Amino acid sequence: MGLIYYGYPKCGTCRKAKKWLETNNLDFQEVNIAEAPPSEEELEKMIAASDLELKKFFNVSGMKYRELNLKEKLPAMTDNEKISLLASDGMLIKRPIVFGDGKVTVGFKEEEFSKVWLI
């Protein structure tokens, strides 16, 4: 399986990550996270592949996150409810996400991308 890059075209950080992937000649499939968010099953695989807590997959600085008052609601939700919520709206997911070969990165830090994707 190749890499899947979930990004949002209007997001500057996503554009930097995409450019990094292209510059490093990595083959990837681009998915607009707002139009086609990852499914619950895909999210579960990403979460399992990461060393991150589930809450790290939420775009906590996004308007949608604030509109839904998720800072208050998330602590009372089960993991399954959180994953369903993420799958329901790509704007709730921290981006970009790059996933493939059993690895995942959430957000963009050049140093982390180099460690994870340049092997």
ChimeraX commands (.cxc) that place a marker at each C-alpha (Angstrom):
marker #1 position 0.00,0.00,0.00 radius 0.5
marker #1 position 1.30,3.46,-0.82 radius 0.5
marker #1 position 1.05,6.59,1.25 radius 0.5
marker #1 position -2.20,8.46,1.67 radius 0.5
marker #1 position -1.93,12.18,2.35 radius 0.5
marker #1 position -5.03,13.68,3.98 radius 0.5
marker #1 position -4.85,17.44,3.70 radius 0.5
marker #1 position -6.92,20.54,3.18 radius 0.5
marker #1 position -5.94,22.69,0.17 radius 0.5
marker #1 position -6.49,26.01,2.01 radius 0.5
marker #1 position -4.28,24.97,4.94 radius 0.5
marker #1 position -0.74,26.39,4.83 radius 0.5
marker #1 position 0.70,23.60,6.97 radius 0.5
marker #1 position -0.87,21.02,4.64 radius 0.5
marker #1 position 0.68,22.73,1.62 radius 0.5
marker #1 position 4.12,22.63,3.31 radius 0.5
marker #1 position 3.71,18.92,4.06 radius 0.5
marker #1 position 2.60,18.14,0.50 radius 0.5
marker #1 position 5.55,20.09,-0.91 radius 0.5
marker #1 position 7.90,18.17,1.41 radius 0.5
marker #1 position 6.49,14.84,0.19 radius 0.5
marker #1 position 6.88,15.94,-3.44 radius 0.5
marker #1 position 10.40,17.32,-2.90 radius 0.5
marker #1 position 11.44,14.00,-1.36 radius 0.5
marker #1 position 9.94,12.07,-4.29 radius 0.5
marker #1 position 7.50,10.12,-2.16 radius 0.5
marker #1 position 4.61,8.56,-4.04 radius 0.5
marker #1 position 1.31,9.40,-2.36 radius 0.5
marker #1 position -2.40,9.58,-2.99 radius 0.5
marker #1 position -3.88,12.97,-2.07 radius 0.5
marker #1 position -7.24,13.11,-0.33 radius 0.5
marker #1 position -9.08,16.33,0.58 radius 0.5
marker #1 position -9.85,15.66,4.25 radius 0.5
marker #1 position -12.86,18.02,4.22 radius 0.5
marker #1 position -14.50,16.23,1.27 radius 0.5
marker #1 position -13.49,12.66,2.11 radius 0.5
marker #1 position -12.46,12.20,5.75 radius 0.5
marker #1 position -10.96,8.86,6.76 radius 0.5
marker #1 position -13.51,6.22,7.77 radius 0.5
marker #1 position -13.80,4.95,11.33 radius 0.5
marker #1 position -11.89,1.83,10.27 radius 0.5
marker #1 position -9.09,3.89,8.70 radius 0.5
marker #1 position -8.92,6.12,11.78 radius 0.5
marker #1 position -8.66,3.09,14.04 radius 0.5
marker #1 position -5.71,1.83,11.96 radius 0.5
marker #1 position -4.03,5.25,12.10 radius 0.5
marker #1 position -4.50,5.54,15.85 radius 0.5
marker #1 position -3.13,2.03,16.37 radius 0.5
marker #1 position -0.10,2.82,14.15 radius 0.5
marker #1 position 0.69,6.00,16.09 radius 0.5
marker #1 position 2.06,6.43,19.58 radius 0.5
marker #1 position -0.41,9.26,20.06 radius 0.5
marker #1 position -3.38,9.63,22.35 radius 0.5
marker #1 position -6.69,9.76,20.52 radius 0.5
marker #1 position -7.19,13.40,21.49 radius 0.5
marker #1 position -4.09,14.31,19.42 radius 0.5
marker #1 position -6.12,13.52,16.29 radius 0.5
marker #1 position -8.51,16.40,17.00 radius 0.5
marker #1 position -7.99,19.81,15.38 radius 0.5
marker #1 position -8.32,21.67,18.68 radius 0.5
marker #1 position -7.73,25.06,17.03 radius 0.5
marker #1 position -10.45,24.56,14.43 radius 0.5
marker #1 position -13.71,26.49,14.32 radius 0.5
marker #1 position -15.78,23.30,14.23 radius 0.5
marker #1 position -14.08,22.02,17.40 radius 0.5
marker #1 position -14.97,25.24,19.21 radius 0.5
marker #1 position -18.51,25.40,17.77 radius 0.5
marker #1 position -19.26,21.93,19.10 radius 0.5
marker #1 position -17.69,22.78,22.47 radius 0.5
marker #1 position -15.61,19.62,22.26 radius 0.5
marker #1 position -13.14,20.74,24.91 radius 0.5
marker #1 position -15.95,20.17,27.41 radius 0.5
marker #1 position -17.56,17.14,25.74 radius 0.5
marker #1 position -14.58,14.93,24.79 radius 0.5
marker #1 position -13.62,13.81,28.31 radius 0.5
marker #1 position -17.05,12.19,28.77 radius 0.5
marker #1 position -17.04,10.44,25.38 radius 0.5
marker #1 position -15.90,6.88,24.72 radius 0.5
marker #1 position -13.10,6.21,22.22 radius 0.5
marker #1 position -15.65,4.78,19.78 radius 0.5
marker #1 position -17.76,7.95,20.02 radius 0.5
marker #1 position -14.67,10.10,19.44 radius 0.5
marker #1 position -13.66,8.06,16.38 radius 0.5
marker #1 position -17.21,8.27,14.97 radius 0.5
marker #1 position -17.15,12.02,15.49 radius 0.5
marker #1 position -13.80,12.38,13.72 radius 0.5
marker #1 position -14.99,10.26,10.79 radius 0.5
marker #1 position -18.13,12.39,10.47 radius 0.5
marker #1 position -16.30,15.64,9.70 radius 0.5
marker #1 position -12.79,15.99,8.31 radius 0.5
marker #1 position -12.51,19.53,9.68 radius 0.5
marker #1 position -12.40,18.06,13.19 radius 0.5
marker #1 position -9.24,16.10,12.35 radius 0.5
marker #1 position -5.79,17.56,12.90 radius 0.5
marker #1 position -4.09,17.80,9.55 radius 0.5
marker #1 position -2.26,16.87,7.54 radius 0.5
marker #1 position -2.25,13.15,8.17 radius 0.5
marker #1 position 0.08,10.93,6.18 radius 0.5
marker #1 position -0.58,7.22,6.52 radius 0.5
marker #1 position 0.90,4.11,4.97 radius 0.5
marker #1 position 3.10,1.08,5.54 radius 0.5
marker #1 position 1.87,0.83,9.14 radius 0.5
marker #1 position 3.09,4.33,9.99 radius 0.5
marker #1 position 1.33,7.66,10.47 radius 0.5
marker #1 position 2.21,11.30,11.05 radius 0.5
marker #1 position -0.29,13.87,12.31 radius 0.5
marker #1 position 0.48,17.51,11.62 radius 0.5
marker #1 position 3.70,18.59,9.94 radius 0.5
marker #1 position 7.11,18.83,11.49 radius 0.5
marker #1 position 9.90,18.43,8.96 radius 0.5
marker #1 position 12.14,16.59,11.41 radius 0.5
marker #1 position 9.42,14.04,12.21 radius 0.5
marker #1 position 8.57,13.56,8.51 radius 0.5
marker #1 position 12.25,12.87,7.80 radius 0.5
marker #1 position 12.44,10.31,10.61 radius 0.5
marker #1 position 9.24,8.51,9.64 radius 0.5
marker #1 position 9.10,8.72,5.84 radius 0.5
marker #1 position 12.75,8.80,4.69 radius 0.5
marker #1 position 13.84,5.24,5.41 radius 0.5
marker link #1:1,2 radius 0.2
marker link #1:2,3 radius 0.2
marker link #1:3,4 radius 0.2
marker link #1:4,5 radius 0.2
marker link #1:5,6 radius 0.2
marker link #1:6,7 radius 0.2
marker link #1:7,8 radius 0.2
marker link #1:8,9 radius 0.2
marker link #1:9,10 radius 0.2
marker link #1:10,11 radius 0.2
marker link #1:11,12 radius 0.2
marker link #1:12,13 radius 0.2
marker link #1:13,14 radius 0.2
marker link #1:14,15 radius 0.2
marker link #1:15,16 radius 0.2
marker link #1:16,17 radius 0.2
marker link #1:17,18 radius 0.2
marker link #1:18,19 radius 0.2
marker link #1:19,20 radius 0.2
marker link #1:20,21 radius 0.2
marker link #1:21,22 radius 0.2
marker link #1:22,23 radius 0.2
marker link #1:23,24 radius 0.2
marker link #1:24,25 radius 0.2
marker link #1:25,26 radius 0.2
marker link #1:26,27 radius 0.2
marker link #1:27,28 radius 0.2
marker link #1:28,29 radius 0.2
marker link #1:29,30 radius 0.2
marker link #1:30,31 radius 0.2
marker link #1:31,32 radius 0.2
marker link #1:32,33 radius 0.2
marker link #1:33,34 radius 0.2
marker link #1:34,35 radius 0.2
marker link #1:35,36 radius 0.2
marker link #1:36,37 radius 0.2
marker link #1:37,38 radius 0.2
marker link #1:38,39 radius 0.2
marker link #1:39,40 radius 0.2
marker link #1:40,41 radius 0.2
marker link #1:41,42 radius 0.2
marker link #1:42,43 radius 0.2
marker link #1:43,44 radius 0.2
marker link #1:44,45 radius 0.2
marker link #1:45,46 radius 0.2
marker link #1:46,47 radius 0.2
marker link #1:47,48 radius 0.2
marker link #1:48,49 radius 0.2
marker link #1:49,50 radius 0.2
marker link #1:50,51 radius 0.2
marker link #1:51,52 radius 0.2
marker link #1:52,53 radius 0.2
marker link #1:53,54 radius 0.2
marker link #1:54,55 radius 0.2
marker link #1:55,56 radius 0.2
marker link #1:56,57 radius 0.2
marker link #1:57,58 radius 0.2
marker link #1:58,59 radius 0.2
marker link #1:59,60 radius 0.2
marker link #1:60,61 radius 0.2
marker link #1:61,62 radius 0.2
marker link #1:62,63 radius 0.2
marker link #1:63,64 radius 0.2
marker link #1:64,65 radius 0.2
marker link #1:65,66 radius 0.2
marker link #1:66,67 radius 0.2
marker link #1:67,68 radius 0.2
marker link #1:68,69 radius 0.2
marker link #1:69,70 radius 0.2
marker link #1:70,71 radius 0.2
marker link #1:71,72 radius 0.2
marker link #1:72,73 radius 0.2
marker link #1:73,74 radius 0.2
marker link #1:74,75 radius 0.2
marker link #1:75,76 radius 0.2
marker link #1:76,77 radius 0.2
marker link #1:77,78 radius 0.2
marker link #1:78,79 radius 0.2
marker link #1:79,80 radius 0.2
marker link #1:80,81 radius 0.2
marker link #1:81,82 radius 0.2
marker link #1:82,83 radius 0.2
marker link #1:83,84 radius 0.2
marker link #1:84,85 radius 0.2
marker link #1:85,86 radius 0.2
marker link #1:86,87 radius 0.2
marker link #1:87,88 radius 0.2
marker link #1:88,89 radius 0.2
marker link #1:89,90 radius 0.2
marker link #1:90,91 radius 0.2
marker link #1:91,92 radius 0.2
marker link #1:92,93 radius 0.2
marker link #1:93,94 radius 0.2
marker link #1:94,95 radius 0.2
marker link #1:95,96 radius 0.2
marker link #1:96,97 radius 0.2
marker link #1:97,98 radius 0.2
marker link #1:98,99 radius 0.2
marker link #1:99,100 radius 0.2
marker link #1:100,101 radius 0.2
marker link #1:101,102 radius 0.2
marker link #1:102,103 radius 0.2
marker link #1:103,104 radius 0.2
marker link #1:104,105 radius 0.2
marker link #1:105,106 radius 0.2
marker link #1:106,107 radius 0.2
marker link #1:107,108 radius 0.2
marker link #1:108,109 radius 0.2
marker link #1:109,110 radius 0.2
marker link #1:110,111 radius 0.2
marker link #1:111,112 radius 0.2
marker link #1:112,113 radius 0.2
marker link #1:113,114 radius 0.2
marker link #1:114,115 radius 0.2
marker link #1:115,116 radius 0.2
marker link #1:116,117 radius 0.2
marker link #1:117,118 radius 0.2
marker link #1:118,119 radius 0.2
view
